[in-house]
Amino acid sequence: YVVQPVTRFDAADPTKMRVQMLLCLGVGDLIYTNGDIRVGSTPASTLPGFSSTHYPPGADVSGDERSENWVNSTEVGGTSSGTGLDMAQTSPDADDIIADSMTVSGS
């Protein structure tokens, strides 16, 4: 990987998850066809929604969003281990009121 892969839900269809990555296949000019590209042992041409872009040596890739280096942080996320931000739901489990008296006003 040139930068680490990024996994996101598709903005047009949030039921689909997309993985984007920027890879370096080698140094210099390479000769390959779309049939040579595989994900594991599966030909990429048989995968719906698969796309790739070939950049020759020295090309400017700064306009490609896959070149952005997103860093996953272990400090953010729902947690019960005492580290990171607590993003768990913290609403009360019951609606009961325990009190000697209660005053309610308003509509």
N, C-alpha and C positions, 0 to 999 in steps of 0.2 A: 504494500500500500504506500502511496505517496503521502496521503493523509488518511486518518482512520475513517472507516465507513460510517455513514450516518443513516439511521433508520427513522422514518417519519411516516405518518398516515397521509395518504393522498388527499390533497385539498379538495379535489373534484369529487372524490368518493372515499369518505372517511372509513369505509369498511375494508379498504385496501391498504396494506402496509408496503412501503417502498424502501428499498435499500439502495443508496447511492454511494459510489466509491470511485476514487481516482487511482488507477493502477499504472505501474511502469512494467511493461512486458520485457524490456531489455534495453541495451545501449545501441544507438545507431538506427539505421533504416532496417525495418523488418518486413518480410513478405509473408502475408497470411491472408486467408479468405474468411468470410463470415462463418463458413462451415468449420473452421479451425477453433472458433471460440466456444468454450464449454464452461458450464457451471458444474463442478464436480465432473462426472462422466456424461452429463446431459448436454447435447448440442444446444447452444443458446438460441439457435433458430427455431427450436421447438417450444420455447418458453414464451407464452403470451405476455406481452408488455415489456419484453427485454429490449433494451436499446444500448448502443455503444457508439462512442465517437473516437476516431483515430486522430491523434495529433502527431505530426512529424517532429523529428528532433529540432529543438530551438523554438517551438511554437509558443505563443503567449496563451496560457490557459486561465488567466486571471478573470476572464468573463464567464467562466464555467463554474456554476455553483458547487460542483463537486470538488473544486480546488480549495474551498473554504475549510479551514481546520477547526472543527468543533471538538471540544474536549469534554468528555463525560466526567462529571464530578461526583465523587462519593459522598459529598457533603449535602446533597439535595435529594429529597425523596422521602416517601413515607417510611418511617422507621420505628422500631421498638427497642433498638439497641442502645439508645441514649446518645447517638451521634447523628449529625445532620439536622435538617429541619423536620419538625413533626408536622406532617401533612395529613395525618389521620383525622377522621371526623371526630369532633369532641362535643357533640350535642348531648343533652341529658338523655338518659335511657327511659325516664318516666316523666309524666306531667303532674305528679302528686305534689301538693304543697303541705308541708308540715310546719304549723305555726299555731300560736295561741289565738291570734286574731289576724284579719286581713282586711285592708281597705282597697277598694277598686273604684276608680273614677274614670270618666271619659265615655266615649261611645263605642 
